[in-house]
Amino acid sequence: MLLELGSNIMSLYDYLLQRTDHRLLPYPLMRTPFQMTSILLGYVFFSLYAGPRLMAHRKPYHLKTAMIVYNFSMVFLNAFLVYEFLMSGWGTTFTWRCDLCDYTSSPQALRMVRVAWWFYFSKFIELLDTLFFVLRKKHSQITFLHVFHHSFMPFTWWWGMTIAPAGGMSSFHAMVNACVHVIMYTYYGLSAAGPRFQKYLWWKKYMTAIQLIQFVLISLHVSQYYFMEKCDFQVPMFIHLIWMYGTFFFVLFSNFWIQAYIKGKRLPTATKEANFHKGLELACKWLTQFSFKEIGFVLMSNMVLFFGAVYI
């Protein structure tokens, strides 16, 4: 049975590689999944094991300037991504319903390929979020949800990019995610700037609501596929995977909202930087004490969700 399963996985792997879009070959990290997988394996190992032990007997680093530069750089990068997604179809020719992948070499298709790669690459840049947590000894913020999200996104996006880089309706969630990240990194940048900027963070209490709206929009948009009389979207498994992703994170963030705002009977104050993450810890508190088993669990969760969507 194990041999048959291994054979099926390898057959699927070969099939997916054979469908790799030739327009992506000039881009870094796209010729083979091994580079991407190695980076993510190293990320999970460092985040959950090596990093905390490296800092165990060291004082936390003060990285105020680096964090301000990083966060506002991410604001500009994500704003650029939103603009490019709009110009690549979402603000020009797309219907916002059954928009197909464009496999041509038209200027708009190539522009979508480029912005899709930049979105994919931005997920590797975002791994620095966890590095800052480790170096500042904010280990309570390195939750299962945090590590799962940061490793799951680039892993699935590599496969998505190879098959459908000009992804039509399957690229909607990327544009929405970039919009949300403009808001989030603006908050993180102002928060890192120090106490004198706290008065500008009155809108922190809406951050979770924005996240929930993001997942609702993503799930509703792809759900159209299941109710259309006819939609010849070329890669249906991406629709399944995106719907699973949106629903999964909607449940986790909803639990955060209930635990932190309803049961807690109070909203987090802008002077406590870790409050946003505290609710996420409550949502996944049974997985916050990591060992090698948990590291394996994170990796297996990625694989199960991805290959589960493939076979649906």
Secondary structure, DSSP 8 states (H G I E B T S, - for coil): -HHHHHHHHHHHHHHHHHT--GGGTTSTT-S-HHHHHHHHHHHHHIIIIIHHHHTTTS-----HHHHHHHHHHHHHHHHHHHHHHIIIIITTT--SSS-----S--HHHHHHHHHHHHHHHHHHHTTHHHHHHHHTT-GGG--HHHHHHHHHHHHHHHHHHHH-SS-GGGGHHHHHHHHHHHHHHHHHHHHHT-GGGGGGGGGGGGHHHHHHHHHHHHHHHHHHHHH-S----S-HHHHHHHHHHHHHHHHHHHHHHIIIIISS-S---TT-TTHHHHHHHHHTGGG-S--HHHHHHHHHHHHHHHHHHHH-
